[in-house]
Amino acid sequence: MCDPLSAAAVLTVGSIAANQVAANKVTGARNSRMAAEALRQKGYQQDANLINAEAQQGQAADQQKQNIATEQVSRERALAPAADVGTELPTSGSAPIEVKGAIAEQMADALGKARQQIGAQARLGAYGANQFNNSLALNRAQSDLGTVQNFSQGSSSILPFELEAANQAGSGWRTAADLMRLGGTAAGLYGLTAMAPAAAGASLATPATTVPSLSSAAGLSGATPMTLGAGVPAVGTAAGFSGLSPLTGLFATRVPPMYAGIR
């Protein structure tokens, strides 16, 4: 069975690793969201560029001339029947040749003027129609650009919420890291608490150290060893005097030499 301190170390290392995994998942999720948004914005920009290109192409000088010419031909064909009055002269067969010639000349002149009017009206109408079509095309392009811009702004506005959601990508790993961190702390405290009584018991179980008595240290015979906590022998006994009390022995050691033989 693993001891508590080793378990605490393993859980602490596991907590650090789980936090790192959670951070990597958050970073990956945020990068994915931002890459997707960048791709969407690129698509919107391409759409806007295409709309601008089509609008500019329609407003080019060559394209304008071609549009006016096509519209003019169409209008001339529509107005041509109005100038077709026929070739029969509205006179009787007995009319003089001079009269017939004058009438024919007037009819030809009127027909030419009518055709000129038709051409002028066709050109003017074609020009007006082209301007109208240009306005419609520009308004349509502006509307399309506005739509693309709204989509772009809407996509950008939700990016912060997507990033906030991406921050929750590693929530499971962060929870595991917190649990392992708490487990490691608890195991460490338990291990330290369990070690304290064992250390105290080991110190109390240490045997007492034997210390020699003063007489043994002095090399005197008959001395007994003295241990810590045990009784100390009398001073007279330690000094080698027999039959003397501790106080007498102590006094004897203090008598001058000339009185040493007196009992």
C-alpha positions in Angstrom: 0.0 0.0 0.0 1.3 3.5 -0.9 2.2 5.7 2.0 0.2 9.0 2.4 3.1 11.3 1.5 3.9 9.4 -1.7 0.2 9.5 -2.6 0.1 13.2 -2.0 3.1 13.7 -4.3 1.4 11.6 -7.0 -1.9 13.5 -6.7 -0.1 16.9 -6.8 1.7 15.9 -10.0 -1.5 14.6 -11.4 -3.3 17.9 -10.6 -0.6 19.9 -12.4 -0.8 17.6 -15.4 -4.7 17.9 -15.5 -4.5 21.7 -15.3 -2.1 21.7 -18.2 -4.4 19.4 -20.3 -7.3 21.7 -19.5 -5.3 24.8 -20.5 -4.4 23.1 -23.8 -8.0 22.2 -24.5 -9.1 25.8 -23.9 -6.4 27.1 -26.1 -7.3 24.7 -28.9 -11.0 25.5 -28.6 -10.3 29.3 -28.7 -8.0 28.9 -31.7 -10.6 26.8 -33.5 -13.3 29.4 -32.9 -11.1 32.3 -34.1 -10.0 30.3 -37.2 -13.6 29.6 -38.1 -14.5 33.3 -37.6 -11.6 34.4 -39.8 -12.7 31.9 -42.5 -16.3 33.4 -42.4 -15.0 36.9 -42.6 -12.8 36.0 -45.5 -15.9 34.5 -47.3 -17.9 37.7 -46.6 -15.0 39.8 -48.0 -14.9 37.7 -51.1 -18.6 38.2 -51.6 -18.3 41.9 -51.2 -15.4 42.0 -53.7 -17.4 40.0 -56.2 -20.4 42.5 -55.9 -18.1 45.5 -56.3 -16.4 43.9 -59.3 -19.8 43.2 -61.0 -21.0 46.7 -60.3 -17.8 48.3 -61.7 -17.9 46.1 -64.8 -21.4 47.2 -65.5 -20.4 50.8 -65.2 -17.5 50.6 -67.6 -17.5 52.9 -70.7 -17.5 50.1 -73.2 -20.3 48.2 -71.4 -22.3 51.4 -71.3 -22.0 52.0 -75.0 -23.0 48.5 -75.8 -26.0 48.7 -73.5 -27.2 51.9 -75.1 -26.7 50.6 -78.6 -28.6 47.4 -77.8 -31.4 49.3 -76.3 -31.6 51.8 -79.2 -31.9 49.0 -81.8 -34.7 47.4 -79.7 -36.6 50.7 -79.6 -36.1 51.4 -83.3 -37.6 48.1 -84.2 -40.5 48.8 -81.9 -41.1 52.2 -83.5 -40.4 51.3 -87.2 -44.0 50.3 -88.1 -45.1 53.9 -87.3 -43.0 55.2 -90.1 -44.2 52.6 -92.7 -46.9 54.6 -94.6 -46.6 52.6 -97.8 -45.7 53.8 -101.3 -49.1 54.3 -102.9 -49.9 57.9 -103.7 -53.2 59.2 -102.4 -54.2 60.7 -105.8 -56.3 59.6 -108.7 -54.8 58.2 -111.9 -55.8 61.3 -113.9 -53.7 63.7 -111.7 -51.0 65.5 -113.5 -47.5 64.2 -113.2 -46.3 67.4 -111.5 -48.9 66.9 -108.8 -47.9 63.3 -108.3 -44.3 64.2 -108.1 -44.9 66.9 -105.5 -46.9 64.6 -103.4 -44.4 61.8 -103.6 -41.6 64.3 -102.7 -43.5 65.5 -99.6 -44.3 61.9 -98.6 -40.6 61.0 -98.9 -39.6 64.0 -96.8 -42.2 63.2 -94.2 -41.1 59.6 -94.1 -37.4 60.7 -93.6 -38.3 63.0 -90.9 -40.4 60.3 -89.2 -37.5 57.9 -89.3 -35.2 60.6 -87.9 -37.6 61.1 -85.1 -37.8 57.4 -84.5 -34.0 57.2 -84.3 -33.8 60.2 -82.0 -36.5 58.8 -79.7 -34.8 55.4 -79.7 -31.4 56.9 -78.8 -32.9 59.1 -76.1 -35.0 56.3 -74.8 -32.0 53.9 -74.8 -29.9 56.5 -72.9 -32.7 56.9 -70.3 -33.2 53.2 -70.0 -29.5 52.6 -69.5 -29.4 55.3 -66.7 -32.3 53.6 -65.1 -30.7 50.2 -65.3 -27.5 51.7 -63.9 -29.4 53.0 -60.9 -31.1 49.7 -60.4 -27.8 47.9 -60.6 -26.1 50.3 -58.2 -28.9 50.1 -55.7 -28.9 46.3 -56.0 -25.2 46.2 -55.4 -25.5 48.6 -52.4 -28.2 46.4 -51.0 -26.2 43.3 -51.5 -23.2 44.9 -49.8 -25.3 46.0 -46.9 -26.5 42.4 -46.5 -23.0 41.0 -46.6 -21.9 43.7 -44.1 -24.8 42.8 -41.7 -23.8 39.1 -41.9 -20.2 40.1 -41.2 -21.0 42.2 -38.2 -23.4 39.6 -36.8 -20.8 36.9 -37.1 -18.2 39.2 -35.3 -20.7 40.1 -32.5 -21.1 36.4 -31.5 -17.4 35.7 -31.5 -16.9 36.8 -27.8 -19.7 34.4 -26.8 -18.0 31.6 -28.7 -14.7 32.3 -27.0 -16.5 32.3 -23.6 -17.9 28.9 -24.5 -14.5 27.7 -25.6 -13.2 28.6 -22.1 -15.4 25.8 -20.7 -13.7 23.2 -23.0 -11.4 22.0 -20.2 -13.9 22.2 -17.3 -13.8 18.4 -16.7 -10.0 18.4 -16.5 -10.0 21.4 -14.2 -12.5 19.6 -11.9 -10.3 16.6 -11.9 -7.2 18.8 -11.1 -9.0 20.4 -8.2 -10.0 17.1 -6.8 -6.5 15.7 -7.1 -5.1 18.8 -5.5 -7.5 18.5 -2.5 -6.7 14.8 -2.3 -3.0 15.5 -2.3 -3.4 18.1 0.4 -5.4 15.8 2.6 -3.0 12.9 2.1 -0.1 15.1 2.9 -1.7 16.4 6.1 -2.6 12.8 7.1 0.9 11.6 6.5 2.5 14.4 8.5 0.0 13.8 11.4 0.7 10.1 11.4 4.5 10.7 11.5 4.3 13.0 14.6 3.4 10.3 17.2 5.9 7.9 15.8 8.7 10.4 16.1 7.7 11.3 19.7 7.5 7.6 20.7 11.0 7.0 19.2 12.5 9.8 21.3 10.9 8.6 24.5 12.1 5.0 23.9 15.8 6.1 23.7 17.7 4.5 26.8 19.3 6.8 29.5 23.0 7.5 29.1 25.2 6.2 31.9 27.5 8.8 33.4 30.4 7.7 35.6 30.6 9.1 39.2 33.2 11.5 40.3 35.2 8.8 42.1 35.3 6.7 39.0 36.4 9.6 36.9 39.2 10.2 39.5 40.3 6.5 39.2 39.4 5.6 42.9 38.6 2.0 43.7 35.3 1.0 45.1 33.4 3.7 43.3 30.0 3.0 41.9 28.7 4.3 38.6 26.1 7.1 38.6 23.3 7.3 36.2 21.1 10.2 35.2 18.1 10.4 37.5 19.7 8.0 40.1 20.9 8.9 43.7 24.4 10.5 44.1 26.7 8.7 46.6 27.8 10.6 49.7 30.8 12.8 49.4 32.7 10.9 52.1 32.2 7.7 50.3 33.3 9.2 47.1 36.4 10.5 48.7 37.3 7.0 50.2 36.5 7.7 53.9 34.7 4.9 55.8 32.3 5.4 58.6 31.9 9.1 58.1 28.7 10.8 57.3 28.5 12.9 54.2 28.8 16.1 56.4 31.7 14.7 58.4 33.5 13.6 55.3 33.0 17.0 53.8 34.3 18.6 57.0 37.3 16.2 57.1 38.4 17.3 53.7 38.5 20.9 55.0 40.6 20.2 58.3 44.2 21.6 58.2 47.0 19.1 57.8 48.2 19.6 61.4 44.9 18.4 62.8 44.4 15.6 60.4 45.2 12.9 63.0 42.5 14.1 65.5 39.3 12.1 65.5 
